[in-house]
Amino acid sequence: MTLSATTAGTTPGTSAATGVPVAPTTGLRRGVGVGDVTLDPAGFWGRRQGVNARATLGHCLAWMERLGWIANFDRVARGETITDRPGWQFSDSEIYKLLEAMAWELGRSDDPALQETFEALVARVGAAQDADGYLNTAHGHAGLAPRYSDLAMGHELYNTGHLLQAAVARHRTGHDDELVRIGRRAADQVCEEFGEGGRDAVCGHPEIEVALVEAGRAFGERRYLEQARLFIERRGHGTLAVRPLLSAEYFQDDVPVREAVALRGHAVRALYLSAGALDVAVETGDDALFDAVARQWDRTVARRTYLTGGMGSRHQDEGFGDDWELPADRAYCETCAGVGSVMLAWRLYLATGDARYPDLIERTLFNVVATSPSDDGRAFFYANPLHQREAGAPAGAGVNGRAEGGVRAPWFDVSCCPTNVARTLASLGSYTAAVDERGIALLQYAAGEVRAGGFVLTVQTRYPDAGAITVRIDEAPAGDARLRLRVPGWAEGATLRVNGGDASPVRPGWADVTRTFSAGDEVALLLPVAPRFTWPDPRIDALRGTVALERGPLVLCLESPDLPRGVTMENIRIDTAHALEEHGDGALAHGSAVDGPADDGLPYGPPPSERVGRPALGLAFVPYHRWAERGPATMRVFVPA
């Protein structure tokens, strides 16, 4: 790829970057600000964003207060000798992700109570910052390990990265206040410590790279970008200490970024690193680095990604497996990896305009990010398997020590996912649309209003429950402009109407309407969301002989509460010769339950066609994002055909 010169891009620190998580200084496209999108509170995403604001932010704050993670900052500020610090060494990052979520939320809504809470939390964080800008509650103070004494697992730079992203969110939403000053001092200290002539080292958990680039963009500091570039180039040379049962691949420290062929190792680390590398490539015009990351994305999506968009096949290291290693029952698919995937795909879209990237974002948002939080926003999935063999035990009211428990839990011993969901939902509006010199593109469909690029658009839809999306133009630029609508890759048979005219077929990719728009014009996109069968690639050994159901952008699943009486999940077979039927927001499939071999020998026997079974079962599939809402359950996405 040849990276384009600045056209409709942004300049660091300018108002053009207001309200967006990602603001490249070069390129043709930019996202819309969080304050430029108002989601209908009754819509799929508007309701979730509202629950996030009303419940999840306070829930996360209360848990971190209860466990003493926030008090760690108070103890450092008081100069205590600390020998009994609660929380993992990365617990500071959860406070920073919560601050980022609060900053985005305050950027899109006026909430005096939240503003007061935000300022009080910032003050406690800032009181713990050292005079030179270093800020950490697990290292560098009396009773704690020295600064940067465990770069492999200490997470100091990782924590600072999340602090910087919170500071950028505050700055991008129109404030140059204490959190911004805290973040800049911390970034300056990192550059002093790790810049040219300083420590030649990297952090075991990438995150500082993507944060430094965005801080450089926001604050107009070129040296932050240069520091991110140094971290990217240093990685992959085996400099990090490797603990037993891990490997250099776990840290992406086995192969330089430019030489890797796919994302590998710890999934969240890999995705954050790739997002940072892509940002560096875009800002420096490094085509070779950009192409390397884009190729790795291609290979990873084609061979190492689940139907839900989830990434990460292995529990041992929360990592990617090999090509085609995608077992449904052992899928890890950490929620944070879903967030990281959205981050990477969004950057690829802004740089290229390729519809494949928002396609994957849609899949991941609906089937990973939306799956994690409970309906009330106070419990979460950490891992997202596609097959639950045994119903999980109720999570209870305490801290969950298992990431893969099969139930949403209110909090985790490692509780990175709740705060990551919180910051993603708070900033979600920015990912729904993008503007360029020709007009505006709608990328994710949600009922509400979008104000950007000279347009004011009202989007009316019940998507994903229904496939009709009507876009009313309330205001438009003078002269010809382009309204671009994304047609998802699964949407064969989609049609487009302009002002009630004849329906025209549109292919997956982009449906463009270019004209001089007037107030009251309407563009209607109809996407075919009827349920459909989806078969896995035969090279995925663990899924051979199975089939899944999808409905529009939603992956469906079969859940034990919906099984006919006396039928167990492991005996179900789907009859793909029968057409699927719509069933609420899910689907009704035809199938049967066959008896397996008797439990008095090896678990093998005649083919299912020769076994006694119950014919013609009606099987109700529901959206995967709702599974386990009715309590612990068994569940399957891929069912034997």
N, C-alpha and C positions, 0 to 999 in steps of 0.2 A: 504494500500500500504506500502511496505517496501522501503524506499528511498535508492538508490544505492550509493555505495561509489564512490569516485573520480576515473574516468577512463580516459575519454577524456574531462574532465572538465577544469576549469580555476582556476588560483590563483589570488587573488586580486592584481591589479596593474601590472600584467604581460602583455606582448604583445599579448598573446593568446586571450585576451578580446578586441582586437582592433576593433573599429568601430561597436560594437553591443550595442543595448539599454539594453539587459538583458544578464548577464554573471554569471550564477550560478557557485560556486566554487566546487560543486559536481554534479555528474550525467554523463550520457553517451553522451548527445547531446549539441551542441552549435550552435547558429545562425551564419550566415556569416556576415562579416562586410559590412557597407554601401559602402566602397570603393572597395569591392570584387565583386560587381554586377554593371553591366552597362546595363541599360534598353534601348531598341531600342526607340529612340525619336518618332517614328511613331506608336509604339504599344499603347495599351490601357493604361497601367500604365506608360510607358515612356513619353507619351505625357502629362499626368496629372502631373507627377513629374517635367517635364520641365516648364509647366505653373505655377506650385507652385513656382519654383525658380525665374522665370522671372517676375511674376505678383503678386502672393499672398503675398510673404514676404514683398515686398515694399508697397503693399496695406495696410497690417496690420500696418506696421511701420508708414505710413502716417496718418492713422486714430488715432493711439494712440498719435502721436505728435499733431495732430489737436485738440484733446479733452483734452489735458493737462495731460494725464496719465503719460507720460514720464517726463514731467516737474515737476511732484510731487517729483521725486528724486532730481532734481535741487534745489527745495525749501527746502527740508530737508537738503541737503548739505550746503546750505547757512545759515541754522539755523533760518529760518523765523518762526514766529508764524503763524500757519496755522489754519484758521477757515473756509475756503471756498474751501476745497480740492475737485477737480473734480473726478468723478469715484467712483464705489463701493469700499468697503473695500478690495476686492480681485482683483482690477485692476492691482496690481503689478504682479500677476501671469501671466497676458497676455504678459507682457514684457518678463518674464522669458521663457514662452513657445515659444515666437518668437526667443529668443536667442538660445534655444535648436534647433529649426528648422534651424536657421542659422548655428549652429555648425555642425549639420548633413550634411547640404548642402555643407559646406566647406570641410567636410570630404570625400565627394565623387566627388568634382569638384574644380578646381582652378579658383577662381573668385576674383581678387584683389579688385574690387569695393565693393563686399560684405564683404570681409575681413576688409576693411577700415570702412564700416558702422558698422560691428559687434564690432570692437574695440572701436569705439566712443560711442556706446551704453553701452558697458561694463563699460567704464570709468565713464559715468554718473550714472550708477547703483552703482558702487563701491564707489563713492564720498559720497553717502548717508549712508554708513554703519557705525555704531557706533564702538567705540574702542573695545568693548567686542564681536563684531560679529553680534549683533542684526541689522536687516535690514528690515524696514517696513516704508511705507509712510502714513499709516492710523492710526498708534498708536505710542505711546512712544516718542512723541516730542511736543514741545511747541504748545499749542492750540489743540492738539489731545488727544484722550483717552489714558490712561496709557497702558503700555505693558500688554498683556495677560489679559486684563480686561473683555473681552467678548469672552471666548473660544468657546462658542456655535456658534456664528455667525460672529466672528471677522476675521476668516480665516488667522490669522498670521502664524500658522504652515503649513497650506495649501500653502500659498504663498512661504514659505521657502522650502517646498517640491519641488515645480516647479523650484525654483532657483537651488536646488541640482541636479535635473535632467538635467538642462542646463549645470551645471558644469561637470557632469559625461559625457555628450555628448562631451564636449570640451576635456576632458581628454582622452576619448576613441578614439578620432580622432587624438591623437598624440600630445597633447599640455598640458603643465603644466604652465599655465599663469595666468593672473589676475582673470579671471572668476573662475578658479579652486580655487584660494586662497580665493576669496570672498565666494564661496560655503562652503569651509572647515571651515572658521571662523564662518559662520552662523550655520553649523551643530554642531560645538563645543559649541556654545552658547545654542543651544537647549538641548544638553546633560547636560550642567551645570545647566540649569533651570529645566529640567524635569526628570533628571536621578534619580537613587536611592538616597533617602534623599531629593530630590527636590519636585517640585509641583507634586502631585499625580493627574494628569488630562490628558485629551485628547482634540484634536481639533474637532470641530463640523463637519468639512469636511475632511475626510480621504484623504491623499495624502503624508503626511510626512513619513508614514510607508514604502511605497514602495520606496520612494526616499532615505531614510536612509539606507535601505538594499543595494540598488545599489551603493550608495556612499561608504558604508563599503566595498563592493566588489572591487570597483574601486580604492579606496585609501588605502586599507589594514587596515582599522580602525575597529577593532572588537567592539568598544564601540558604533559605529553607529548601528550595528546590534542589540546589546543589547538594545539600546534605542527603536528601532523599536519593538522589542519583548515586552518591557514594555508597549508601546502604545497599542499593540494588546491585551495583557492580561487585560489592564485596561478598555477596551471598553465593553459595554454591561451591565454596572452596574448602569445605571440611574444617572450618575453624571453631565451630561450636563443640563443646564437650558433650559426648553422647553417653547417656545413662543406660544401664542394662535394660534390655527388652525394647529399646528404641533404636533409631538409626539416624544417620545424617539425612536420609530422605524424609524422615518425620519433620525436620525443620526446613526442608527444601534447601539444605546446605550440601547436597551431594553433587549437584550439577548446576553450573551457572544458569541464570534465567534465560539467557539467549540460546542455550544449547538444549534445554528440556524439550521433550516431545509431547508431554501431556501433564496436566496437573497431577500431583502425587503427594504422598505423605499426608500429614494432618490436614484435613479438608479446609478448615477455617483459615489456618495459616496460609495454605496455598492460594486461596481466593483473595485474601487481603493483600498478599504479596503481589499477585498478578494485577490487582487493581492499582496498586502503587506503581508497579513497573509500567503499566499502560499510561498512567498520568505523566510519569517522567518522559516516556516516549513522545507523548503529545506535546508537552511543553518544550522539549528540546528538539523536536523534529527528527527524532531517531526512528527512521522507518524500519530498520532491522529489528530493533527491540519491539516495536509495535507488532510487526509481522510474526515475531516469535510468540508473543502472548496470544495473538489471534489464532495461530495454528494450534496452540495448546488448548484453547477454548474449543476449537472445532473437534479435536480428537477426544477431549473429555466429554463433550456433550454427546458425541456419536457413540461412545463406547463405555462411559463410566458414569452415566447419569440415569437416575430412575425416572419412571413415567411421571411421577409427581414433580419432577424438577429437582428432587432431593439429590444431594451429593454426599458420598461417604459410605463405603460398604463395610468397613471394619470397625468393630467395637474396641479392639485392643488399643489402637492408636487414633481412634476417631478419624480414620483416614480413608483415602481413596483405595480401592482395590486395583487389581490389574484390569486390562481390557476385558470386557464382558463378565466381570465378576460383580454380579448384581443380584445377590440372593434376596428374595422378598422378606423372609423371616428374620434374617440377620442384617437387614438394612439399618444403618445407623442414622443417616440423613439428619444430622444435627440441625436444629432450627437456625443456629448461628451460621451454619454453612449456607442455608437458604438465603439469609440476609447477605452474606458475602457474594453469593452468586448474582443476586440482584445488583449489588454494587459494581461488579465486574461487567455484567451485560449492559448496564446503563452507560458505562464509559465507552464500551465498544459501539453502542448505538450512536452516542453523541459524535463520535469520530467518523463513523461510516454511513449512518442513515439506513443500515441494513435492517429489514423488518424481522429477521431471525432473532435479534437480540430482545426487542420488546415481546416477541412471542415467548421466549423462555422466561422473561420476567413475569408475564401473565401466568404461565404455568406454575411458577414457583410461588408467586404471591397467593394464588387461590389454593394451592395444594400443600404448601409448607408453612408459609408465614401465617395464613388464616387458620391453619390447623392447630398451631401451637396454643394460642390462648383459649381458655374456656369462654363460654357465652357471657359470663359476668366479668371477664378480664382479670380474674384473681387466681387462676391456676393455669399451668402451662405444660406442654410437651417439650422435653429436651431432645429426645430422639424420636424419629418418625418412621417406624417400620411399616412395611406394606403387607405384613402378615403377622397376626398375633395369635399364636397357637393356644395359649392359656390366658384366661382373663386375669388381669393384674389385680393385686391386692389394693384395696382403697388406700389412697395416699395419706389420709389423715390430715391433721392440722399442722404438723411439724415440718422439719426440713427433710426432704427426700434425698437419700444417699445414692439412689440408683437412677441413672439417666434413662434407662430403658424399661421402666416399670409398667408400661402399658396403660397408665392412667395419667391424667394431668395432675400436677402437684403444685401446691401454693408456692413452694420455694425449694431450692436445691443447695446442696453443699457447694457445688460449683454452679452459681446461678447467673451465668452469662446470658442465657436465652431470654428471660423475661425483659431485661433492660434493652436487649437488642431489638426485640419485638416492639417495645415502647417507642424507641427512637425511629424505627422504620414506619410505624403507623402514624406518628406525629408528623413526619415529613412526606407522607405518601402522596399528597397532592402534586408535589414537584415531579413525580414520575409519570403523571397521567398525560402530559402533553409537552410538546417542544415547539419552539419557534425558529425560523430561519428567515433569510432575506426574502423568501417567496410567500411566506404565510405561516400557518400553524398546522401542526399534526397532532391528532388525537391518538394516543398510544394505548391507553388503558381505559376501559369504558366503565364509567360510574356516573350515576345521576348527580347533577349539580350544575355549577356555573364555573366557567373558565374565562379569565380576563387576561389576555396576553397578545402581543403582536398586532395591536390595533383592533383585535376582535373581542367581543363579549359574546360568549356562546352559552346557551342553555342546553344541557344534555338531558334528555328524558329517556329512561330505560329501566327495565327490571333485570338487566343483565347481572348475573349469568343465568337466572331462572328463565328468562326469555331472551330471544335473539334480536329483538327490534331495538334499534338505537336511533333516536331522532335528535338531530342537532339543529337548533333554531339559532339563527344569526340575529342577535339583538343590536350589535354594532359591528362595523367592518371598516377596514382601511379604504381610503379613496383609491379608485382604479382597480385594476385586476389584482387579485390575490388568490392564493391556493389554500383550500381546506383539504387536508390529507387525512384519510381515515385508514387505520390498519385493519387489514383483513387477515385473521389468524391463519396459520398454516393448515389447520384442520378444517377450515370453513369452505370446502368445495360446495359450490351452489349458492354462494352469497349473491345478493342483488343490491342495487343502489338506485334510489329515486331522488330527483331534485325537484322541489316544489310540486310534488304530487304527480309528476310526469310518469312516463313509462319506466318500468323496472329494467335496469340494465345489469347483465351478469358482470360480476367482478371476481377476479382471480385472487387467491391468497397473495399477500404482499401489500400493495398500497392501492387505495381507491382515491383518486384525485379529482377534485372539482375546482377548476380555475375559471374565475369570472369576476366581474364587478358585482360584489354582493350588496344587497340592500337589507335594511332591517326588516325582519319578518320572513326572510328566506329560510327554507327548511331543506335539510339533506337527511335522507332516511337510509340507513344501512340495515339490511336484514341478514343476520347470520344464522345458519342452520344448526340449531342446538339440539336436534333430536339425538337420542342415545345411539351409540355406535360401538361395535366391537373393535378392540385394538389388540393385535398379536405382537408378542415380543420377537426380537431378532432371534433366529434359531441358534446363534452363537452364544446366547445367554443360557448356559447349561441349566441353571437353577430354575428357569422359567419355561423350559421346553415342554410343549404339550398343554400350555395354559392359555387363557385369554383374559383380557381385562375389559371393562366397560368405561366409556367416557360419555360425558354429556356437555357439549360446548367446551369450555375451558376446564371443566371439573372432572377430575378422576373420581370414579365411583368405587364403592366397596360393599362387600357382603358382610353384614354384622350379625352376631349370634342372636340378638333380640328379635331379628326379623326372620329367623329360620322357622320352617314349619315344625310343629310339635314332634318330638322324637327324632329329629334329624340333626346330625352333628356336622360341623364345618368340614371335617376331613373327608367325608363321604360324598360331598356335592360334586356333580358334574354339570357343565353348561352345554346345552344343545344349541350350537350356533346356526343350525338350519332353520330355527324359528326366529322370526323377526323380533326385535326388541320393542317394547312398548313404553311410552312415557308413564311415569308413576310419581306424581308430585314433582319434586325437583331432582328425582333420581330416575330409575328405570326398572322395569319388570322384565326378567329373563325367564326362559323356560329351561328346565333342567331335570335332573333326577338325583337320587341318593342311592349309591350302590354299596353293597356289603363288601367289606374287605375280607381277607383270609381270617380264619378263626385264630384266636390268640393261643394256639397250642403248638406253634411251630414258627418257622421263619416268616417274616412279613412280606412274602412274595406269593404269587399265585397266578391264576388265569387272568386274561385281560378283562377290563371292566365290562366289556360287552357280554361276557359269559357269566357275570355274577348276578345274583338276585338283587333287585333294587325296587325302589318306589318310583314309578314313572310320573312324568308330567307334573313336576313341581313348579309352582310359581315362585320365583326368587326375587325379592325386592332389594335392589341395590340403592344405597344412599350416598350422598356426597362424602368423600373421604374426609373433608375438613370437619365434618360433624361427628366422626366416629368417637365412641366412648363418652359422648355427652350424656347418655342415659345410664352411665355407670360402667364398671369394668365389663369387658366383653371380649370375645374372640372375633377375629376379623380377617378378611382376605381381600386383596385387590385383584390378584391374578388367581383364577380358578381353573382347575382342569377342564379341558373341553372334550 
